[in-house]
Structures are given as structure tokens and as C-alpha cells.
Amino acid sequence: MTPRLEISMNKQSCFGGLDRVFTEWDRSEIAILPVPYDKTSTWIKGADKGPLAIIEASAAVELYDIETDLEVYKRGIHTCGPLATSSPPEEMVREAEGKVLELLEAGKFVVTLGGEHSVSIGPVKAHSARFKDFSVLQLDAHLDMRDEYEGSRCNHACVASRVREICPVVQVGIRSMSVEEKSGLDAENVFFARDIIGEGAWISRVVERLSRNVYVTIDLDVFDPSIMPSTGTPEPGGLTWYPVIDLLKAVTEKRNVAGFDVVELCPVETDRSPDFMAAKLVYKFLSYIYKGRPVS
């Protein structure tokens, strides 16, 4: 028998603020897993508050998506209880991998909400164990290719190095890296923000670099701070809303999206619009993914 995971207790703790009938474990195709972890962040702290802020803001997102003509919530969206831990990052990665594997084995499409970017390592490992011909698409301001940082190989600055040990990774929106990362740069799979902004064909080139099955990790600092200031390490010169969702749409049309995460929201009490933007991004991406998928 499939183990029953945590049941959300009220609408405020459910992604989308959905009625209970659309959040029940047995009828939900989608599982939202919050991982409020922020142990290795090196500048602005607060990413551990990001998952709850996204879930709270999601109650204000319209459930009908104009572009896809879809109400994806009707597929069922179950919000799991948060995977809360103060363990070292290596242990957190193992815990997240195990939880995501549990959800995948139960037949759920898994959306992980971080927390800092180190959260993504576990879900990538879990998905790579379930999907062949697999790669990762990383949307990010930072290369995250250090082998080790501040005593840990699972630091948020090492995410792409750990992912590249598992599968190919294509990186989009990059505009910050250290000199030590330069030597390991995979130029064919890195799309710098300065090179793609205003250039028309970059999306098709990104998609061509991806495998048949794709996991997408979205660090919210891929966006320009003018529209996404609530991150721990904001970088100028980022992407805006439409280029990002146009890329996500193209990926869903040409590849199978196996799962995704959204990480690094560092919410600010006086400006909730970034929280809403992150929630809208999750729902929009789900709408793209489920457009045309048969109802199970």
C-alpha cells in the first residue's frame, strides 16, 4: 500500500488556497513539497521563509490560466507538510531525496519549494533515479559551480557542480561567477544573460541542449531585481517575466518536464509582490506542463 503523506489541515496551508476536494492525497496528481532550509546562505538570510510565503501568496492567484485555457488545479494539488530540518546540508540533501522519491513512487508530479538553492540537489538525485535520458535546466544569476564552499560540497554555491556529477546541466541567465569556476565552464551549455537579452533564437538553442526528460530548477535571482528584489543574492541585468515563461513553455512543448523546483525567495514583509510572482510562476509552469496531458 502506498504510504499516506501529510494531509494539509486548512486552506491557508494549501497551495492555491484550494477547497479540500482538490487537495486530497488520493485524487491529486501534483504534490507541492516545501523545504524551508537556509543554513548555507552567505549574504541575506530568510530563504527558509520562502516556501510559506509562496504558498500564502498562491491563494491570490487566479486559478484559470488565460493562455492555456486551463484550470490545472482540477488535476489535484496536494501540499505536503514542510520538510523542516536544521541538519547540515549533506543530511538535508539525503532527506529531500528520500521524500521526493517517496512522492515519485506514489505517482505524483513533484514541485519542490525552497529554501536556498542547495535544496535542489536532493530532488535532482531523486528524479535522475526515475528518469533516463535526463538533464537539468538551471535558471539562475549565478553559475553555482564551486566544488566546495565554506566547508561544504552541498553549499548553495556548489549546486551545479553536484548536479553535473549526476547528469548534464544547461544554465540560463548567468551573470555572476568566480574566477575559480571559469576553468570548469562548459561554454556550450551556459547562456549568459548579456548574450540572450534581446536575441531572438536563444530559446530554441537552449531546448536543443536538453535531454528528452528535463528537471528544471528555478533560482528566482534569474529575474532582474527590478521585478524580483526578494532574493538572498540579487544581481543586476537579469531576465524579465516573458522571456522566462517563453522558455518554460518551449521546454514543455519539446521535452518532458519530469519535475521542477523554485528556490531562493527571501520574502520582505513590506513588499509581497515578489511572493505573488513566485506563486504565479509555479502555477503558470504547471499550466504549461499539463496542457495537452491526458486526464488520469
C-alpha positions in Angstrom: 0.0 0.0 0.0 1.3 3.5 -0.8 2.1 5.4 2.4 -0.1 8.3 3.0 1.8 11.6 3.4 0.8 14.6 5.5 -2.6 16.0 4.7 -2.9 19.8 4.7 -5.1 20.9 7.5 -6.5 24.2 6.2 -6.8 26.2 3.1 -4.1 28.7 4.2 -1.5 25.9 4.2 -2.6 24.6 0.7 -1.0 25.8 -2.5 -3.7 27.8 -4.3 -5.9 28.1 -1.3 -7.9 25.3 -2.8 -11.0 23.6 -1.5 -10.2 20.3 0.2 -11.6 18.2 -2.6 -8.8 19.4 -4.8 -6.1 18.8 -2.3 -6.9 15.2 -1.2 -3.9 12.9 -1.5 -5.7 10.1 -3.4 -7.0 12.4 -6.2 -4.1 14.7 -6.6 -1.7 14.3 -9.5 0.6 17.1 -8.2 2.5 17.3 -4.9 4.0 20.5 -3.5 6.9 19.9 -1.2 8.1 22.8 0.9 11.7 22.6 2.1 12.3 25.7 4.3 16.1 25.4 4.6 18.6 28.3 4.8 21.7 27.1 6.5 24.4 27.9 3.9 23.3 31.2 2.5 26.1 33.7 2.6 24.5 37.1 2.4 20.8 37.9 3.1 19.2 35.3 5.2 15.5 34.4 5.1 15.1 31.9 2.2 13.7 29.4 4.8 10.6 31.7 4.9 10.2 31.5 1.1 8.1 28.3 0.8 5.4 29.5 3.2 5.4 33.0 1.6 4.8 31.4 -1.9 2.0 29.1 -0.5 0.3 32.1 1.2 0.5 34.3 -1.9 -0.7 31.5 -4.1 -4.2 31.9 -2.6 -4.4 35.2 -4.6 -3.5 33.6 -7.9 -6.4 33.2 -10.3 -7.0 29.5 -10.9 -7.9 29.9 -14.6 -4.9 30.4 -16.9 -5.8 32.6 -19.9 -3.0 31.4 -22.2 -3.5 27.7 -21.8 -7.3 27.9 -21.3 -6.7 25.5 -18.3 -7.6 25.2 -14.7 -4.7 23.0 -13.7 -5.8 22.8 -10.0 -8.5 20.4 -11.1 -5.8 17.8 -11.6 -5.4 18.0 -7.8 -2.6 19.7 -5.9 -1.7 18.2 -2.6 0.6 20.3 -0.4 2.8 18.2 1.8 3.9 19.2 5.3 7.2 21.1 5.2 10.4 19.1 5.3 11.9 21.2 8.1 15.4 20.5 9.3 18.4 22.3 10.8 20.8 19.5 9.8 24.0 20.0 7.8 23.3 20.4 4.1 24.6 17.0 3.2 22.0 15.4 5.5 19.2 17.8 4.3 20.0 16.7 0.7 19.6 13.0 1.7 16.3 13.8 3.4 14.9 15.7 0.5 16.0 13.0 -2.0 14.2 10.4 0.1 11.0 12.4 0.4 10.9 13.2 -3.3 11.5 9.6 -4.2 8.6 8.7 -1.9 6.3 11.1 -3.8 7.5 9.9 -7.2 6.9 6.3 -6.3 3.4 7.3 -5.3 2.9 8.6 -8.9 2.9 12.3 -8.1 4.4 15.1 -10.2 6.6 16.9 -7.6 7.2 20.6 -7.2 9.8 21.5 -4.6 9.7 24.9 -2.9 13.0 26.1 -1.3 14.7 27.4 0.7 18.2 28.1 -0.5 19.4 26.5 -3.7 21.2 23.6 -2.1 17.6 22.2 -1.6 17.6 21.3 -5.3 20.3 18.7 -5.1 18.1 16.1 -3.4 15.2 16.4 -5.9 17.5 16.2 -8.8 19.0 13.0 -7.4 15.6 11.5 -6.9 14.3 12.3 -10.4 17.5 11.1 -12.0 16.9 7.7 -10.4 13.4 7.5 -12.0 14.0 9.0 -15.5 16.5 8.0 -18.2 17.9 10.3 -20.9 17.8 13.0 -18.2 19.2 16.6 -17.9 18.7 19.6 -15.7 17.8 23.1 -16.9 19.1 25.7 -14.3 17.7 29.2 -14.4 20.0 31.3 -12.2 22.0 34.5 -11.9 25.0 32.5 -10.6 27.0 29.7 -12.1 27.0 27.7 -8.7 29.9 25.6 -10.0 32.2 25.8 -7.0 33.3 22.3 -5.9 33.3 23.3 -2.3 32.4 26.4 -0.4 32.7 27.3 3.3 33.5 23.7 4.2 30.6 22.0 2.3 30.2 20.4 -1.1 26.5 20.9 -0.8 26.6 24.6 -0.2 24.2 26.7 -2.3 27.2 27.9 -4.3 28.0 24.3 -5.3 24.6 23.1 -6.7 25.6 22.9 -10.3 28.8 21.0 -9.5 26.8 18.4 -7.7 24.2 18.2 -10.5 26.8 17.9 -13.1 28.1 14.8 -11.3 24.6 13.2 -12.0 23.6 14.5 -15.4 24.2 17.3 -18.0 23.1 20.7 -16.9 22.2 23.7 -19.1 22.4 27.1 -17.4 20.5 30.2 -18.4 20.6 33.8 -17.2 24.0 33.6 -15.7 25.7 36.9 -14.9 27.9 36.2 -11.9 30.8 33.7 -11.3 34.1 33.4 -9.5 37.4 33.1 -11.3 37.8 29.5 -9.9 34.6 28.5 -11.7 35.9 29.7 -15.0 38.2 26.7 -15.6 35.3 24.3 -15.4 33.0 26.4 -17.6 31.0 24.3 -20.1 30.6 27.1 -22.6 28.2 25.3 -24.9 25.7 24.8 -22.0 25.9 28.2 -20.4 23.7 31.0 -21.7 24.8 34.3 -20.2 22.1 36.9 -19.6 24.0 39.6 -21.6 24.1 37.3 -24.6 20.4 36.4 -24.7 18.6 39.6 -23.8 17.1 41.0 -27.0 18.3 38.0 -29.1 15.6 36.0 -30.7 16.8 32.5 -31.2 18.3 31.6 -27.8 15.3 29.7 -26.6 15.5 27.1 -29.4 19.2 26.7 -28.7 18.6 26.1 -25.0 16.0 23.4 -25.8 18.3 21.7 -28.3 20.8 21.2 -25.5 18.4 19.4 -23.2 17.7 15.6 -23.0 14.3 14.1 -23.5 13.5 14.2 -19.8 14.2 17.5 -18.0 14.2 18.7 -14.4 14.0 22.5 -14.1 15.5 24.3 -11.2 14.5 28.0 -11.0 16.6 30.2 -8.7 14.4 33.4 -8.5 17.5 35.6 -8.8 17.5 34.7 -12.5 15.0 37.6 -12.7 16.1 41.2 -12.7 16.0 42.7 -9.2 13.6 45.4 -10.6 10.9 42.7 -10.6 12.3 40.2 -8.1 14.2 42.1 -5.4 13.4 39.5 -2.7 16.3 37.1 -3.1 19.4 36.5 -0.9 21.9 37.4 -3.7 20.2 39.8 -6.2 22.2 40.5 -9.4 21.5 43.4 -11.9 21.0 42.6 -15.5 18.6 39.7 -15.1 15.7 38.4 -17.2 12.1 39.6 -17.1 8.8 37.7 -16.9 8.1 36.9 -20.5 11.5 35.6 -21.6 11.4 33.2 -18.7 7.9 31.9 -19.3 8.5 31.7 -23.0 11.5 29.4 -22.3 9.4 27.3 -19.9 6.6 27.0 -22.5 9.1 25.9 -25.2 10.6 23.3 -22.9 7.2 21.8 -22.1 6.4 21.7 -25.9 9.6 19.9 -26.9 10.6 17.9 -23.9 9.1 16.0 -21.0 9.4 18.0 -17.8 9.9 15.4 -15.1 9.7 17.9 -12.2 10.8 21.3 -11.0 11.7 23.5 -8.1 11.5 27.2 -7.3 14.1 28.4 -4.7 15.7 31.4 -3.1 12.7 33.6 -2.4 13.7 35.7 0.6 10.4 37.4 1.4 10.1 41.0 2.6 7.1 41.9 4.7 6.7 45.3 3.2 6.6 44.0 -0.4 4.6 40.9 -1.1 4.6 41.2 -4.9 7.7 39.0 -5.4 5.9 36.3 -3.3 2.9 36.5 -5.6 5.2 36.4 -8.7 6.8 33.2 -7.5 3.5 31.6 -6.8 2.2 32.7 -10.2 5.3 31.2 -11.8 4.7 27.9 -10.2 1.1 27.8 -11.3 1.9 29.1 -14.8 4.6 26.4 -15.3 2.1 23.7 -14.1 -0.4 25.0 -16.6 2.2 24.6 -19.5 3.2 21.1 -18.3 -0.4 19.8 -18.1 -1.7 21.5 -21.3 -2.4 18.5 -23.6 -1.7 15.9 -21.0 -4.5 13.3 -20.8 -6.5 13.3 -17.6 -5.5 10.3 -15.5 
